[in-house]
Amino acid sequence: MEEQLKKKWFAVYTKPRWEKKVNSKLMEKKVESWCPVQKKESKWSDRRKIIDDPLFKSYVFVHISEDEKIPVLTTNGVVRFVSHLKKPAVIRDEEIELIRSYLMEKDAQISVENLHSFSENNKVIIRKGVFMDMEGTVTKSGPKKVYVRLESLEQLMIVEFPLEHLAHKTFVL
């Protein structure tokens, strides 16, 4: 019985761009929730503004007991729990604290990439290793590795990289 009352961290999927709204609605229900944000400059044609941008797109973390799952799921904007092996995935307290601690550092910036987001013909930048800072094009993507075409010295190299070594190339207009 005591195990059911013990609170654990979970993540819920939200509707797109509803992270902060869902966080507020959960807090109104007295559910302990957290939507990690970081400062980001947003540009419009006529101005610039610093905004609090959710770190994990379409995710909000909740610290709940088993009997609080239904109130969380019935919150407007919540789609479902993030699951692993068909059960709501439990997130370790240490992982939550690590993210919180890092976000409290001055000028902290975290880049979050979806592990399944590298698809064929995407432009990427290599973040680690001997090819660091080189740009390439994804030729094939697997569950743990991505094959990238590097066109330098007018030669074609296809190199296999672990997912964590890559970042999407962002275009500046």
Order of alpha helices (4+ residues) and beta strands (2+ residues): alpha-beta-alpha-beta-beta-beta-beta-alpha-beta-beta-beta-beta-alpha-beta-beta-beta-beta-beta
